[in-house]
Amino acid sequence: MAEFFAMGGYALYVWGSYGIAAVVLLGLMLLSLSAHRRQQRTLATLEGIRQPRRARRAKAADGGSGGELALAGAYAGGGKGSADCDAGGDGGGSGGGDC
């Protein structure tokens, strides 16, 4: 049994390599678990923030202010109302501005 652990004179190299590999793998596992827990906490926080938005959306869909429709129109026109772009609202020339 002593010969097995002596590894023919290379025991220090062999067991040292196993030890370093074990430390590196353990470190990677701990870092991965830490990152996973941090991401889980971030997700829980973001889901907690998002909940009131859902309530506001449901309220708007039930006959609220209609703010979502106004925003949808602004996005469809590239950030401006489409009437501004059609009437040359970008400074009096085609091919420029935000339209």
Phi, psi and omega in degrees: 000324180296325179295323179298314181287335178284336178053039176064030179095354181253021186300318182299316180293313184294308183290328175296319178296317176298319180296315179296317179298319180295319179295317180296315180296320178296318177298316178298320179295316180294319177296320179295317178296320179296315179296322179296315179296319179297318179293323177296318178296318179297317179298316179297321178295314181295321178293327177292324178288324185289335185303313179298330177299317179299320179295319178295321179296317179296321178295318179294323180290334180275008179116032179284211186284342181081022182297330180294323180292322178295320179293321180298322178293322179293322179289325180294330181268012178077026178102342176240162173292148184294335178294325178296320182287322181291328183269010180077034183288001182268011177117014174086036176198149178270154178086009180223177176078200184266358187277000000 
